[in-house]
Amino acid sequence: MGGLLRSGVTNASPAPTETNAANPDKWPPQIKYIVGNEAAERFSYYGMKSILALYITTVLMLTQDRATQIIHLAGFAVYFMPLVGAWVADKFWGRYHTILWISLFYCAGHGVLAMADLFTPAQVDAKLYCLYIGLGLIAFGAGGIKPSVSAFVGDQFAANQAHLMRKAYGAFYFSINFGSFFSFLLIPWIARSHGYGWAFGVPGLLMGLATFTFWLGTKHYVRKPPSRTTQSAGFLPVFLNAFTNQKDGVSATAVLSILTTIVLPLVAMVGLVIVSLLHEPTPFVNAVGWTSITCIGLWYLLVIVSCVGRFSELPDKFWQAAKARFSDADISAARSVAPILGAFAFVPMFWALFEQSNSTWVLQGAKMVDWKFGSLTIGAEQMQSMNPLLVMILIPLLNWGIYPAMEKLGFRVTTLRRISLGLILTASSYLIVGWLQTRIEAGDKLSVLWQTVPYIVLTTGEILVSTTGLEFAFTQAAPTMKSTIMSFWLLTVAFGDLSVAAITTIAGGGHGDESVSSGRFFLYAGLTFAVSALFIVVAAFYRYRDTTTSVKPATNH
């Protein structure tokens, strides 16, 4: 479960202390404040998210389709905002002030959601405004600090402490799942026992605690100032300069590259945003929707052609045209981007399915029978705790058990092979969820514990795709492009959430309950199996740029 102030104020960052430099095995004391902040922040975010689906359908009385659209549009905003947050942190405020100040908006968002309980049930429009404003502030806060927090962890270590970073990121990742596990159990119980005002308010209090915990470490932090200038020219300026300065005319491979890395994904995303925001199946919306789908299909086709034809990385001749303006290092960094983005193109479909564990899976579970064990009641919302619990169990099992065993048997477990298997497992989980839904639609009274089976399959797929994807992105990107590539990785989550909102509009119009139906679940399974097959082709032809291992950054997904 998912990773980015100085405005006229001079506040030079202290260098790592002499104690840390002299004792390379000593854990920087300020790390505990960042890890504590992360645990409380993730508790607040997933606690809010855990009750959102049933709140929208039972209190605001909106349809299941509309609830699905709202939840996934909010998810899109959360994972699009890191682009803005990273830019603000790197250019203006620095990571410390970005985290501290934007967290205040985050707290305010929870407060606005809680305030909706002050209105009567008849004042549903006021409650809706509170929902939209609250989710908007939370998206700005959660997305704005996301890339900065994980990077801020690395800032605290001196050069001679690099070997401690893996343990630090391990603690960071554990805190994410630890916080979300307990929030999924506790917040739905508060909603049932004390109402939604407290259920939204408690996550706000935890976000306030997260901000306070982060502030407590202020005097200990290593704070790197904003660069105000980029370390690297970036992919787009270098690519466009080379593209527009071709002496012998633009080659077909260059046109292919610009279509696959820029034009088609951008057009598709803009189209899906329009469809999701309008959410009415008018002729215009349908036309935009099908145009976006066509762009995605062409995008996938061109990525396959690029990989099979070895066109994903443009030849030296193309890049020579940019040498008059850019350095060899800038050009080398830009060259590493296109092949990685080609692999990323197939990841949004995974997130489209995974993110529904907080929306359509909860709505399905609401139609199942709660499981009671003594005084403990596990309902649809509490079942979401199964994911972080399984993550904490399966990561060590895979890393120290299954992967080494497969290596000993002679099967090389490459990153792209793991992602391929993860996509297949994710699609398979929806076959199981679809089967459960057919039983529910037939009138069977199923226990909510039946969802444990697809949760096991989905979470295994998550580990194979999400954590492996981070490893792939970090090792394959050029050193000066790692932050950019990590931002693109977060964009795959945004694209996945956006796809769910758009599919709900195109397929159902947002006015019914078709998003929670066996047909819709099987549709997602079929789409993901198709994407898996295409990704396997890409994986077979992909040429790894770098096989050296690096410390992977954690992501506070």
RAURQUI-V797788 format. One record per run of one state. SS is the DSSP state (@ for helix, = for strand, . for the rest). FROM is the first residue (numbers start at 1). LEN is the number of residues. Records with the same first field share a line. If there is no record, write none. Layout:
BEGIN
SS: FROM-LEN  FROM-LEN
END
This chain:
BEGIN
.: 1-17  23-8  51-1  60-4  81-1  119-5  156-3  195-1  217-1  221-14  245-7  279-4  309-7  321-7  336-1  345-3  359-1  366-3  370-1  374-2  379-3  409-6  442-5  477-2  509-9  542-16
@: 18-5  31-20  52-8  64-17  82-37  124-32  159-36  196-21  218-3  235-10  252-27  283-26  316-5  328-8  337-8  348-11  360-6  382-27  415-27  448-29  479-30  518-24
=: 369-1  371-3  376-3  447-1
END
